[in-house]
Amino acid sequence: MTVLTDKLLLPDIPGLNRLDVYEQHGGYQALRKALTMKPEDVTQEVKKSNLRGRGGACFPTGLKWSFMPKQSTMPKYLCANGDESEPGTFKDRQIFEFNPHLFIEGSLIAAYAMGVGTIYVYIRGEYAAWITMLQSAIDAAYTKGYIGKSVMGSSFSTEMYIHRGAGAYICGEESALMSSIEGMRGYPRVKPPFPAQYGLWGCPTTINNIETLANVPIIIQRGAEWYSQIGAAKHPGPLLFGVSGHVNKPGVYELPTGVLLTDLIYKHAGGVPGNKKIKAVIPGGSSTMWLRGDEIEGLRMDAESLKPVGTSIGTGGVIVMDEDTDLMSVITRIAHFYHHESCGQCTPCREGCGWLEKILKRFSEAKAAASDIDLLLDVANNIEGNTICALGDAAAWPVQSFVRKFRDELERRIQQPGGEKPYVPPPHLVTADS
Amino acid sequence: MVKFSDEALRKIEELKKRYQTKTAMTLPVLWLAQEQFGWISDETMKYVAGLLDVPVSHVYGVLSFYTMFNSKPVGKFHLQVCTNVSCMLRGSGQLLDRICKKLNIAVGETTPDKRFTVTEVECLGSCGTAPMLQANDKFYENLTVEKIDHLLENLK
Protein backbone atom coordinates (compact mmCIF):
# COMPACT_ATOMS: atom_id res chain seq x y z
CA MET A 1 0.00 0.00 0.00
CA THR A 2 1.42 3.37 -1.00
CA VAL A 3 1.50 5.94 1.73
CA LEU A 4 -0.06 9.07 0.36
CA THR A 5 1.55 12.21 1.70
CA ASP A 6 0.04 14.78 -0.65
CA LYS A 7 -3.63 15.47 -0.91
CA LEU A 8 -4.73 15.02 -4.49
CA LEU A 9 -8.41 16.03 -4.51
CA LEU A 10 -8.32 18.88 -2.04
CA PRO A 11 -4.70 20.03 -1.81
CA ASP A 12 -3.87 22.90 0.53
CA ILE A 13 -3.29 25.50 -2.16
CA PRO A 14 -4.83 28.91 -1.52
CA GLY A 15 -7.03 30.18 -4.35
CA LEU A 16 -7.06 26.85 -6.20
CA ASN A 17 -10.68 27.51 -7.16
CA ARG A 18 -9.35 30.21 -9.50
CA LEU A 19 -8.47 29.11 -13.00
CA ASP A 20 -5.08 30.85 -13.12
CA VAL A 21 -3.96 29.23 -9.86
CA TYR A 22 -5.25 25.86 -11.02
CA GLU A 23 -3.29 26.21 -14.26
CA GLN A 24 -0.13 27.19 -12.37
CA HIS A 25 -0.38 23.88 -10.54
CA GLY A 26 -0.63 21.77 -13.66
CA GLY A 27 -4.35 22.24 -14.24
CA TYR A 28 -5.87 21.09 -17.55
CA GLN A 29 -2.65 19.27 -18.48
CA ALA A 30 -4.46 15.95 -18.02
CA LEU A 31 -7.14 17.10 -20.47
CA ARG A 32 -4.41 18.18 -22.91
CA LYS A 33 -2.84 14.73 -22.57
CA ALA A 34 -6.18 12.91 -22.94
CA LEU A 35 -6.94 14.78 -26.16
CA THR A 36 -3.79 13.29 -27.69
CA MET A 37 -4.96 9.78 -26.78
CA LYS A 38 -7.64 7.71 -28.51
CA PRO A 39 -10.93 7.93 -26.58
CA GLU A 40 -10.99 4.16 -25.99
CA ASP A 41 -7.46 4.34 -24.56
CA VAL A 42 -8.63 6.93 -22.04
CA THR A 43 -11.41 4.57 -20.93
CA GLN A 44 -8.89 1.72 -20.80
CA GLU A 45 -6.60 3.76 -18.56
CA VAL A 46 -9.46 4.48 -16.14
CA LYS A 47 -10.37 0.79 -16.18
CA LYS A 48 -6.78 -0.15 -15.36
CA SER A 49 -6.71 2.28 -12.44
CA ASN A 50 -9.51 0.32 -10.71
CA LEU A 51 -11.29 3.58 -9.89
CA ARG A 52 -14.67 2.77 -8.36
CA GLY A 53 -17.64 5.12 -8.09
CA ARG A 54 -17.70 7.38 -5.03
CA GLY A 55 -21.47 7.77 -4.89
CA GLY A 56 -22.06 4.66 -2.83
CA ALA A 57 -22.31 1.69 -5.17
CA CYS A 58 -18.54 1.41 -5.82
CA PHE A 59 -19.13 0.38 -9.44
CA PRO A 60 -15.94 0.31 -11.58
CA THR A 61 -15.91 3.63 -13.45
CA GLY A 62 -13.99 2.54 -16.56
CA LEU A 63 -16.32 -0.41 -17.02
CA LYS A 64 -19.33 1.89 -16.78
CA TRP A 65 -17.86 4.16 -19.46
CA SER A 66 -17.24 1.16 -21.73
CA PHE A 67 -20.98 0.41 -21.77
CA MET A 68 -21.57 3.54 -23.84
CA PRO A 69 -22.03 2.75 -27.55
CA LYS A 70 -19.09 3.89 -29.67
CA GLN A 71 -21.28 4.82 -32.59
CA SER A 72 -24.58 6.51 -31.98
CA THR A 73 -26.94 8.43 -34.20
CA MET A 74 -28.34 10.04 -31.09
CA PRO A 75 -26.57 12.57 -28.89
CA LYS A 76 -24.73 11.14 -25.89
CA TYR A 77 -24.85 12.63 -22.41
CA LEU A 78 -22.86 12.68 -19.21
CA CYS A 79 -24.62 13.55 -15.97
CA ALA A 80 -22.41 14.54 -13.07
CA ASN A 81 -24.24 13.68 -9.89
CA GLY A 82 -23.91 16.39 -7.26
CA ASP A 83 -27.24 15.77 -5.58
CA GLU A 84 -25.37 14.83 -2.38
CA SER A 85 -28.39 14.27 -0.15
CA GLU A 86 -27.44 11.15 1.79
CA PRO A 87 -27.46 12.17 5.46
CA GLY A 88 -23.87 12.30 6.72
CA THR A 89 -22.47 13.25 3.29
CA PHE A 90 -20.91 16.65 2.59
CA LYS A 91 -17.90 16.04 0.37
CA ASP A 92 -18.87 17.19 -3.14
CA ARG A 93 -19.51 20.72 -1.92
CA GLN A 94 -15.84 20.83 -0.86
CA ILE A 95 -14.86 20.09 -4.45
CA PHE A 96 -17.21 22.79 -5.79
CA GLU A 97 -15.76 25.26 -3.33
CA PHE A 98 -12.06 24.46 -3.22
CA ASN A 99 -11.17 22.58 -6.42
CA PRO A 100 -13.98 22.98 -8.98
CA HIS A 101 -11.66 22.85 -11.99
CA LEU A 102 -10.42 19.37 -11.05
CA PHE A 103 -14.01 18.17 -11.33
CA ILE A 104 -14.60 20.13 -14.55
CA GLU A 105 -11.41 18.73 -16.07
CA GLY A 106 -12.39 15.19 -15.09
CA SER A 107 -15.84 15.63 -16.63
CA LEU A 108 -14.31 16.89 -19.86
CA ILE A 109 -11.95 13.90 -20.03
CA ALA A 110 -14.89 11.58 -19.39
CA ALA A 111 -16.93 13.33 -22.09
CA TYR A 112 -14.05 12.97 -24.53
CA ALA A 113 -13.62 9.27 -23.72
CA MET A 114 -17.32 8.56 -24.33
CA GLY A 115 -17.94 11.01 -27.17
CA VAL A 116 -20.35 13.09 -25.10
CA GLY A 117 -21.56 16.43 -26.47
CA THR A 118 -23.41 17.70 -23.42
CA ILE A 119 -22.60 17.41 -19.72
CA TYR A 120 -25.28 18.17 -17.15
CA VAL A 121 -24.12 18.81 -13.61
CA TYR A 122 -27.02 18.01 -11.32
CA ILE A 123 -26.66 19.89 -8.03
CA ARG A 124 -29.11 19.80 -5.14
CA GLY A 125 -31.22 22.94 -4.94
CA GLU A 126 -30.09 23.83 -1.44
CA TYR A 127 -26.49 24.29 -2.63
CA ALA A 128 -27.26 27.72 -4.12
CA ALA A 129 -23.92 29.13 -2.99
CA TRP A 130 -21.99 26.20 -4.42
CA ILE A 131 -23.91 26.39 -7.69
CA THR A 132 -22.71 29.99 -8.01
CA MET A 133 -19.14 28.91 -7.26
CA LEU A 134 -19.16 26.12 -9.82
CA GLN A 135 -20.88 28.31 -12.42
CA SER A 136 -18.11 30.91 -12.20
CA ALA A 137 -15.51 28.16 -12.62
CA ILE A 138 -17.40 26.82 -15.66
CA ASP A 139 -17.62 30.34 -17.13
CA ALA A 140 -13.86 30.78 -16.69
CA ALA A 141 -13.17 27.42 -18.36
CA TYR A 142 -15.42 28.40 -21.29
CA THR A 143 -13.51 31.67 -21.69
CA LYS A 144 -10.20 29.82 -21.90
CA GLY A 145 -11.54 27.33 -24.45
CA TYR A 146 -11.53 24.28 -22.17
CA ILE A 147 -15.28 23.83 -22.66
CA GLY A 148 -17.34 24.52 -25.77
CA LYS A 149 -16.54 24.28 -29.47
CA SER A 150 -13.21 22.56 -30.29
CA VAL A 151 -11.87 22.06 -26.80
CA MET A 152 -8.25 23.30 -26.64
CA GLY A 153 -8.17 23.56 -30.41
CA SER A 154 -9.06 19.88 -30.96
CA SER A 155 -11.95 18.46 -32.96
CA PHE A 156 -13.76 17.59 -29.73
CA SER A 157 -16.63 19.84 -28.61
CA THR A 158 -18.80 19.63 -25.54
CA GLU A 159 -21.10 21.86 -23.51
CA MET A 160 -21.53 21.94 -19.74
CA TYR A 161 -24.69 23.04 -17.93
CA ILE A 162 -25.73 23.07 -14.29
CA HIS A 163 -29.21 21.72 -13.56
CA ARG A 164 -30.46 22.78 -10.15
CA GLY A 165 -32.52 20.27 -8.15
CA ALA A 166 -35.30 21.41 -5.86
CA GLY A 167 -35.24 19.26 -2.75
CA ALA A 168 -35.63 15.53 -3.32
CA TYR A 169 -33.21 12.90 -1.98
CA ILE A 170 -34.39 10.44 -4.61
CA CYS A 171 -32.88 12.55 -7.40
CA GLY A 172 -29.45 11.24 -6.36
CA GLU A 173 -30.59 7.89 -7.77
CA GLU A 174 -29.29 7.90 -11.34
CA SER A 175 -32.53 7.23 -13.19
CA ALA A 176 -34.52 9.64 -10.99
CA LEU A 177 -31.82 12.20 -11.69
CA MET A 178 -32.48 11.82 -15.40
CA SER A 179 -36.25 12.17 -14.84
CA SER A 180 -35.54 15.37 -12.97
CA ILE A 181 -33.39 16.79 -15.78
CA GLU A 182 -36.19 15.95 -18.19
CA GLY A 183 -38.44 18.18 -16.10
CA MET A 184 -40.47 15.46 -14.45
CA ARG A 185 -41.11 14.31 -10.90
CA GLY A 186 -37.99 12.50 -9.69
CA TYR A 187 -39.20 8.98 -10.37
CA PRO A 188 -36.64 6.20 -10.76
CA ARG A 189 -37.02 3.95 -13.80
CA VAL A 190 -36.95 0.19 -14.16
CA LYS A 191 -33.59 -1.19 -15.29
CA PRO A 192 -32.89 -2.62 -17.85
CA PRO A 193 -32.71 -0.74 -20.13
CA PHE A 194 -29.63 0.80 -18.51
CA PRO A 195 -28.78 4.48 -19.02
CA ALA A 196 -25.92 3.69 -21.44
CA GLN A 197 -28.55 2.26 -23.81
CA TYR A 198 -31.58 4.33 -22.90
CA GLY A 199 -30.87 7.37 -20.76
CA LEU A 200 -31.78 11.04 -21.03
CA TRP A 201 -34.53 11.39 -23.64
CA GLY A 202 -33.80 7.82 -24.64
CA CYS A 203 -30.19 8.63 -25.58
CA PRO A 204 -27.00 6.92 -24.34
CA THR A 205 -26.13 8.43 -20.96
CA THR A 206 -23.61 7.87 -18.20
CA ILE A 207 -24.03 9.14 -14.65
CA ASN A 208 -20.96 9.60 -12.43
CA ASN A 209 -20.54 11.09 -8.98
CA ILE A 210 -18.71 14.44 -8.67
CA GLU A 211 -15.88 12.96 -6.59
CA THR A 212 -15.48 10.08 -9.05
CA LEU A 213 -14.96 12.52 -11.92
CA ALA A 214 -12.52 14.57 -9.83
CA ASN A 215 -10.27 11.47 -9.65
CA VAL A 216 -10.01 11.19 -13.44
CA PRO A 217 -7.42 13.92 -14.16
CA ILE A 218 -5.14 12.40 -11.51
CA ILE A 219 -5.34 9.01 -13.21
CA ILE A 220 -4.64 10.43 -16.67
CA GLN A 221 -1.84 12.68 -15.45
CA ARG A 222 -0.01 10.23 -13.18
CA GLY A 223 -1.03 7.00 -14.89
CA ALA A 224 -3.30 4.12 -13.86
CA GLU A 225 -0.38 2.10 -12.54
CA TRP A 226 0.61 4.82 -10.05
CA TYR A 227 -2.99 5.55 -9.04
CA SER A 228 -3.89 1.90 -8.43
CA GLN A 229 -1.13 1.68 -5.79
CA ILE A 230 -2.87 4.20 -3.53
CA GLY A 231 -4.83 2.72 -0.66
CA ALA A 232 -6.70 -0.58 -0.80
CA ALA A 233 -5.83 -2.74 -3.83
CA LYS A 234 -9.40 -3.57 -4.84
CA HIS A 235 -10.76 -0.10 -4.14
CA PRO A 236 -7.84 2.27 -4.64
CA GLY A 237 -7.39 6.02 -4.59
CA PRO A 238 -7.87 8.96 -2.32
CA LEU A 239 -11.32 9.24 -0.76
CA LEU A 240 -13.12 12.13 0.88
CA PHE A 241 -14.32 10.92 4.25
CA GLY A 242 -16.89 13.08 5.99
CA VAL A 243 -16.88 12.64 9.75
CA SER A 244 -19.80 14.03 11.75
CA GLY A 245 -21.71 13.52 14.97
CA HIS A 246 -19.91 13.14 18.28
CA VAL A 247 -16.32 14.00 17.31
CA ASN A 248 -14.15 16.94 18.31
CA LYS A 249 -13.24 17.95 14.77
CA PRO A 250 -16.03 17.09 12.36
CA GLY A 251 -15.19 17.67 8.71
CA VAL A 252 -14.03 16.21 5.42
CA TYR A 253 -10.73 14.32 5.46
CA GLU A 254 -8.96 13.21 2.31
CA LEU A 255 -7.24 9.91 2.98
CA PRO A 256 -6.35 6.80 1.01
CA THR A 257 -8.98 4.06 1.00
CA GLY A 258 -8.27 1.37 3.55
CA VAL A 259 -7.56 3.83 6.35
CA LEU A 260 -8.40 2.51 9.81
CA LEU A 261 -11.81 3.69 10.98
CA THR A 262 -10.33 4.33 14.42
CA ASP A 263 -7.57 6.49 12.88
CA LEU A 264 -10.19 8.44 11.02
CA ILE A 265 -12.16 9.09 14.20
CA TYR A 266 -9.37 9.55 16.73
CA LYS A 267 -6.34 10.74 14.75
CA HIS A 268 -8.04 12.92 12.19
CA ALA A 269 -11.42 13.90 13.61
CA GLY A 270 -9.97 14.48 17.09
CA GLY A 271 -11.79 11.71 18.97
CA VAL A 272 -15.00 11.86 20.97
CA PRO A 273 -15.80 14.91 23.16
CA GLY A 274 -15.19 14.22 26.83
CA ASN A 275 -13.30 11.03 25.89
CA LYS A 276 -16.54 9.14 25.94
CA LYS A 277 -16.84 5.65 24.52
CA ILE A 278 -18.38 5.12 21.10
CA LYS A 279 -21.73 3.37 21.16
CA ALA A 280 -22.40 3.16 17.44
CA VAL A 281 -20.98 4.21 14.07
CA ILE A 282 -22.74 4.62 10.74
CA PRO A 283 -19.82 4.10 8.35
CA GLY A 284 -20.97 5.47 5.00
CA GLY A 285 -24.07 7.64 5.14
CA SER A 286 -27.49 6.93 6.64
CA SER A 287 -28.31 4.00 4.36
CA THR A 288 -25.37 1.86 5.43
CA MET A 289 -25.57 -0.84 8.10
CA TRP A 290 -24.72 0.26 11.63
CA LEU A 291 -21.65 -0.85 13.55
CA ARG A 292 -21.40 -1.36 17.29
CA GLY A 293 -18.75 0.67 19.04
CA ASP A 294 -16.97 -2.53 20.08
CA GLU A 295 -16.48 -3.77 16.52
CA ILE A 296 -14.70 -0.79 14.93
CA GLU A 297 -11.21 -1.71 16.16
CA GLY A 298 -8.97 -2.73 13.26
CA LEU A 299 -11.65 -2.04 10.66
CA ARG A 300 -10.45 -0.57 7.38
CA MET A 301 -12.50 1.83 5.30
CA ASP A 302 -12.77 0.39 1.81
CA ALA A 303 -15.41 -1.54 -0.09
CA GLU A 304 -13.95 -5.01 0.51
CA SER A 305 -12.87 -4.63 4.15
CA LEU A 306 -16.35 -3.60 5.29
CA LYS A 307 -18.12 -6.58 3.70
CA PRO A 308 -17.22 -9.14 6.41
CA VAL A 309 -18.84 -6.96 9.10
CA GLY A 310 -21.95 -6.67 6.96
CA THR A 311 -21.73 -3.05 5.98
CA SER A 312 -20.41 -0.85 3.19
CA ILE A 313 -18.42 2.29 2.51
CA GLY A 314 -21.35 4.09 0.90
CA THR A 315 -20.49 7.75 0.41
CA GLY A 316 -17.78 7.70 3.09
CA GLY A 317 -19.95 9.70 5.47
CA VAL A 318 -19.05 8.47 8.96
CA ILE A 319 -21.49 9.35 11.75
CA VAL A 320 -20.21 8.76 15.28
CA MET A 321 -22.48 8.31 18.31
CA ASP A 322 -21.12 8.39 21.85
CA GLU A 323 -22.13 6.17 24.78
CA ASP A 324 -24.86 8.56 25.98
CA THR A 325 -26.72 8.67 22.68
CA ASP A 326 -30.32 7.56 22.60
CA LEU A 327 -29.94 5.28 19.59
CA MET A 328 -33.67 4.66 19.41
CA SER A 329 -34.37 8.27 18.53
CA VAL A 330 -31.62 8.20 15.89
CA ILE A 331 -32.90 5.11 14.08
CA THR A 332 -36.44 6.48 14.26
CA ARG A 333 -35.24 9.73 12.70
CA ILE A 334 -33.57 7.78 9.89
CA ALA A 335 -36.77 5.83 9.25
CA HIS A 336 -38.67 9.12 9.14
CA PHE A 337 -36.23 10.39 6.53
CA TYR A 338 -36.77 7.45 4.17
CA HIS A 339 -40.52 7.61 4.67
CA HIS A 340 -40.43 11.30 3.75
CA GLU A 341 -38.15 10.75 0.74
CA SER A 342 -39.80 7.67 -0.76
CA CYS A 343 -41.06 8.75 -4.19
CA GLY A 344 -44.18 6.64 -3.76
CA GLN A 345 -44.01 4.57 -6.93
CA CYS A 346 -43.44 1.14 -5.37
CA THR A 347 -45.85 -0.13 -2.73
CA PRO A 348 -43.27 -1.94 -0.56
CA CYS A 349 -41.26 1.26 -0.15
CA ARG A 350 -44.12 3.78 -0.01
CA GLU A 351 -46.07 1.79 2.60
CA GLY A 352 -43.18 -0.10 4.18
CA CYS A 353 -41.13 2.97 5.05
CA GLY A 354 -44.17 4.42 6.80
CA TRP A 355 -44.59 1.22 8.77
CA LEU A 356 -40.94 1.13 9.78
CA GLU A 357 -41.26 4.64 11.15
CA LYS A 358 -44.54 3.87 12.90
CA ILE A 359 -43.21 0.72 14.59
CA LEU A 360 -39.94 2.37 15.60
CA LYS A 361 -41.91 5.23 17.12
CA ARG A 362 -43.72 2.70 19.28
CA PHE A 363 -40.33 1.64 20.65
CA SER A 364 -39.20 5.24 21.08
CA GLU A 365 -42.30 5.94 23.12
CA ALA A 366 -41.94 2.62 24.98
CA LYS A 367 -45.30 1.43 23.73
CA ALA A 368 -44.07 -1.52 21.68
CA ALA A 369 -45.21 -5.13 21.99
CA ALA A 370 -42.76 -8.05 22.06
CA SER A 371 -43.93 -9.12 18.60
CA ASP A 372 -43.00 -5.72 17.16
CA ILE A 373 -39.34 -6.71 16.80
CA ASP A 374 -40.26 -9.50 14.39
CA LEU A 375 -42.76 -7.23 12.67
CA LEU A 376 -40.06 -4.63 12.15
CA LEU A 377 -37.77 -7.20 10.51
CA ASP A 378 -40.62 -8.62 8.48
CA VAL A 379 -41.49 -5.21 7.02
CA ALA A 380 -37.82 -4.36 6.34
CA ASN A 381 -37.22 -7.73 4.66
CA ASN A 382 -40.25 -7.22 2.44
CA ILE A 383 -39.02 -3.84 1.25
CA GLU A 384 -35.46 -4.96 0.50
CA GLY A 385 -35.02 -6.07 -3.09
CA ASN A 386 -38.66 -5.49 -3.99
CA THR A 387 -38.52 -1.98 -5.37
CA ILE A 388 -37.50 -0.24 -8.61
CA CYS A 389 -34.55 1.55 -7.06
CA ALA A 390 -32.25 1.20 -4.08
CA LEU A 391 -34.10 3.66 -1.81
CA GLY A 392 -36.12 0.74 -0.47
CA ASP A 393 -32.92 -1.13 0.39
CA ALA A 394 -31.47 2.04 1.88
CA ALA A 395 -34.47 2.25 4.22
CA ALA A 396 -34.35 -1.43 5.15
CA TRP A 397 -30.61 -1.84 5.79
CA PRO A 398 -30.18 0.48 8.79
CA VAL A 399 -33.25 -1.02 10.46
CA GLN A 400 -32.16 -4.60 9.80
CA SER A 401 -28.69 -3.90 11.20
CA PHE A 402 -30.17 -2.11 14.19
CA VAL A 403 -32.28 -5.14 15.10
CA ARG A 404 -29.26 -7.39 14.65
CA LYS A 405 -26.79 -5.28 16.60
CA PHE A 406 -28.86 -3.32 19.09
CA ARG A 407 -31.66 -5.72 19.92
CA ASP A 408 -31.21 -4.85 23.60
CA GLU A 409 -32.21 -1.25 22.83
CA LEU A 410 -35.51 -2.50 21.43
CA GLU A 411 -36.16 -5.10 24.12
CA ARG A 412 -35.88 -2.67 27.01
CA ARG A 413 -38.68 -0.59 25.53
CA ILE A 414 -41.23 -3.39 25.27
CA GLN A 415 -44.38 -2.98 27.36
CA GLN A 416 -44.50 -5.60 30.11
CA PRO A 417 -48.11 -6.22 31.24
CA GLY A 418 -48.16 -5.72 35.01
CA GLY A 419 -44.41 -5.81 35.03
CA GLU A 420 -41.69 -3.21 35.27
CA LYS A 421 -42.08 0.08 33.47
CA PRO A 422 -40.13 0.17 30.23
CA TYR A 423 -37.12 2.43 29.87
CA VAL A 424 -37.98 5.86 28.57
CA PRO A 425 -35.06 8.12 27.68
CA PRO A 426 -35.11 11.68 28.97
CA PRO A 427 -35.97 14.29 26.33
CA HIS A 428 -33.06 15.82 24.39
CA LEU A 429 -30.56 13.28 25.60
CA VAL A 430 -28.85 13.69 22.27
CA THR A 431 -26.84 16.88 22.46
CA ALA A 432 -23.49 18.23 21.39
CA ASP A 433 -22.05 18.57 24.83
CA SER A 434 -23.96 15.94 26.78
CA MET B 1 -51.43 39.55 -13.61
CA VAL B 2 -48.43 37.23 -13.41
CA LYS B 3 -45.65 38.10 -15.80
CA PHE B 4 -41.94 37.36 -15.84
CA SER B 5 -39.46 40.24 -15.83
CA ASP B 6 -37.53 40.89 -19.04
CA GLU B 7 -34.45 39.47 -17.33
CA ALA B 8 -36.28 36.21 -16.53
CA LEU B 9 -37.65 35.99 -20.08
CA ARG B 10 -34.14 36.42 -21.43
CA LYS B 11 -32.92 33.61 -19.17
CA ILE B 12 -35.74 31.39 -20.43
CA GLU B 13 -34.60 31.97 -24.02
CA GLU B 14 -31.10 30.89 -22.94
CA LEU B 15 -32.48 27.78 -21.29
CA LYS B 16 -34.11 26.64 -24.53
CA LYS B 17 -30.65 25.96 -25.99
CA ARG B 18 -29.75 23.68 -23.10
CA TYR B 19 -32.37 20.97 -23.34
CA GLN B 20 -33.91 18.69 -25.96
CA THR B 21 -37.46 19.50 -24.86
CA LYS B 22 -39.38 22.42 -23.41
CA THR B 23 -40.68 20.14 -20.64
CA ALA B 24 -37.11 19.88 -19.33
CA MET B 25 -37.27 23.58 -18.52
CA THR B 26 -39.93 22.98 -15.86
CA LEU B 27 -37.55 23.05 -12.89
CA PRO B 28 -35.41 26.02 -13.99
CA VAL B 29 -38.49 28.04 -14.95
CA LEU B 30 -40.17 27.27 -11.61
CA TRP B 31 -36.97 28.47 -9.93
CA LEU B 32 -37.17 31.73 -11.86
CA ALA B 33 -40.80 32.08 -10.83
CA GLN B 34 -40.02 31.49 -7.18
CA GLU B 35 -37.15 33.99 -7.31
CA GLN B 36 -39.43 36.65 -8.73
CA PHE B 37 -42.70 35.98 -6.89
CA GLY B 38 -41.46 34.29 -3.70
CA TRP B 39 -43.85 31.37 -4.12
CA ILE B 40 -45.80 29.56 -6.87
CA SER B 41 -49.48 30.46 -6.94
CA ASP B 42 -52.11 28.70 -9.08
CA GLU B 43 -51.95 31.62 -11.46
CA THR B 44 -48.15 31.36 -11.74
CA MET B 45 -48.51 27.63 -12.33
CA LYS B 46 -50.86 28.26 -15.25
CA TYR B 47 -48.57 30.96 -16.61
CA VAL B 48 -45.54 28.60 -16.50
CA ALA B 49 -47.57 25.82 -18.15
CA GLY B 50 -48.53 28.23 -20.94
CA LEU B 51 -44.93 29.29 -21.51
CA LEU B 52 -43.72 25.70 -21.71
CA ASP B 53 -46.67 24.26 -23.67
CA VAL B 54 -47.29 21.64 -21.01
CA PRO B 55 -50.50 20.81 -19.10
CA VAL B 56 -51.01 22.63 -15.80
CA SER B 57 -51.24 19.18 -14.21
CA HIS B 58 -47.61 18.55 -15.20
CA VAL B 59 -46.44 21.75 -13.52
CA TYR B 60 -48.49 20.92 -10.44
CA GLY B 61 -47.03 17.42 -10.39
CA VAL B 62 -43.50 18.78 -10.39
CA LEU B 63 -44.27 21.58 -7.93
CA SER B 64 -45.78 19.17 -5.42
CA PHE B 65 -42.93 16.66 -5.72
CA TYR B 66 -40.00 18.92 -4.88
CA THR B 67 -39.94 20.26 -1.33
CA MET B 68 -38.09 23.48 -2.13
CA PHE B 69 -40.87 24.92 -4.25
CA ASN B 70 -43.31 26.87 -2.10
CA SER B 71 -46.91 26.34 -3.10
CA LYS B 72 -48.03 28.82 -0.48
CA PRO B 73 -46.54 32.15 0.61
CA VAL B 74 -43.66 32.07 3.07
CA GLY B 75 -42.23 34.78 5.31
CA LYS B 76 -39.49 37.14 4.23
CA PHE B 77 -37.02 34.75 5.82
CA HIS B 78 -37.72 31.05 5.39
CA LEU B 79 -35.84 29.34 8.21
CA GLN B 80 -35.22 25.72 7.27
CA VAL B 81 -33.76 23.83 10.19
CA CYS B 82 -32.04 20.52 9.51
CA THR B 83 -33.01 17.92 12.09
CA ASN B 84 -31.45 14.89 10.43
CA VAL B 85 -28.99 12.64 12.27
CA SER B 86 -25.73 14.64 12.26
CA CYS B 87 -27.52 17.85 13.27
CA MET B 88 -29.69 15.99 15.76
CA LEU B 89 -26.59 14.58 17.46
CA ARG B 90 -25.31 18.11 17.90
CA GLY B 91 -28.46 19.64 19.28
CA SER B 92 -30.74 20.72 16.43
CA GLY B 93 -33.75 19.83 18.60
CA GLN B 94 -32.92 22.58 21.07
CA LEU B 95 -32.32 25.04 18.24
CA LEU B 96 -35.70 24.36 16.71
CA ASP B 97 -37.38 24.67 20.11
CA ARG B 98 -35.59 27.95 20.70
CA ILE B 99 -36.64 29.40 17.35
CA CYS B 100 -40.27 28.41 17.80
CA LYS B 101 -40.33 29.78 21.34
CA LYS B 102 -38.71 33.06 20.37
CA LEU B 103 -40.97 33.59 17.39
CA ASN B 104 -43.98 32.15 19.18
CA ILE B 105 -44.97 29.93 16.26
CA ALA B 106 -45.03 26.20 15.58
CA VAL B 107 -43.03 24.39 12.91
CA GLY B 108 -44.61 25.06 9.52
CA GLU B 109 -46.07 28.42 10.57
CA THR B 110 -45.32 32.03 9.65
CA THR B 111 -45.07 34.92 12.10
CA PRO B 112 -48.01 37.40 11.93
CA ASP B 113 -45.65 40.12 10.62
CA LYS B 114 -44.72 37.75 7.75
CA ARG B 115 -41.06 38.05 8.65
CA PHE B 116 -40.31 34.41 9.43
CA THR B 117 -41.50 30.99 8.37
CA VAL B 118 -40.04 27.99 10.18
CA THR B 119 -39.80 24.53 8.67
CA GLU B 120 -37.98 21.35 9.55
CA VAL B 121 -35.93 19.97 6.66
CA GLU B 122 -33.90 16.90 5.79
CA CYS B 123 -30.09 16.76 5.61
CA LEU B 124 -28.63 19.80 3.83
CA GLY B 125 -25.10 18.44 3.46
CA SER B 126 -23.64 20.44 6.33
CA CYS B 127 -23.02 17.55 8.69
CA GLY B 128 -19.46 18.68 9.41
CA THR B 129 -20.72 22.10 10.50
CA ALA B 130 -23.79 20.90 12.38
CA PRO B 131 -26.19 22.07 13.66
CA MET B 132 -27.30 24.40 10.91
CA LEU B 133 -30.18 26.09 9.21
CA GLN B 134 -30.83 27.60 5.84
CA ALA B 135 -32.46 31.06 5.73
CA ASN B 136 -33.74 31.47 2.18
CA ASP B 137 -30.65 30.52 0.12
CA LYS B 138 -28.06 31.13 2.80
CA PHE B 139 -26.51 28.54 5.14
CA TYR B 140 -25.87 29.37 8.80
CA GLU B 141 -23.63 26.70 10.31
CA ASN B 142 -22.08 25.64 13.62
CA LEU B 143 -25.07 27.17 15.39
CA THR B 144 -25.63 27.59 19.10
CA VAL B 145 -28.60 28.95 21.01
CA GLU B 146 -26.76 32.27 21.40
CA LYS B 147 -26.07 32.47 17.67
CA ILE B 148 -29.74 31.74 16.97
CA ASP B 149 -30.84 34.63 19.19
CA HIS B 150 -28.40 36.90 17.40
CA LEU B 151 -29.50 35.70 13.97
CA LEU B 152 -33.21 36.20 14.66
CA GLU B 153 -32.54 39.76 15.70
CA ASN B 154 -30.40 40.53 12.69
CA LEU B 155 -32.45 39.08 9.86
CA LYS B 156 -34.40 42.11 8.78
Interface residues (C-beta under 8 A of the other chain):
Chain A: P75 E84 S85 E86 P87 G88 T89 F90 D92 R93 R124 G125 E126 Y127 A128 A129 E159 Y161 H163 R164 G165 A166 G167 A168 Y169 S180 I181 E182 G183 M184 R185 G186 L200 W201 G242 V243 S244 G245 H246 P250 G251 V252 I282 S286 G317 I319 M321 T325 S329 V330 R333 I334 F337 H340 E341 C343 H428 V430 T431 A432 D433
Chain B: R18 Y19 Q20 T21 T23 A24 M25 T26 L27 P28 L30 W31 G61 V62 F65 Y66 T67 M68 F69 T83 N84 V85 S86 M88 L89 R90 G91 G93 Q94 V121 E122 C123 L124 G125 S126 C127 G128 T129 A130 P131 Q134 D137 K138 F139
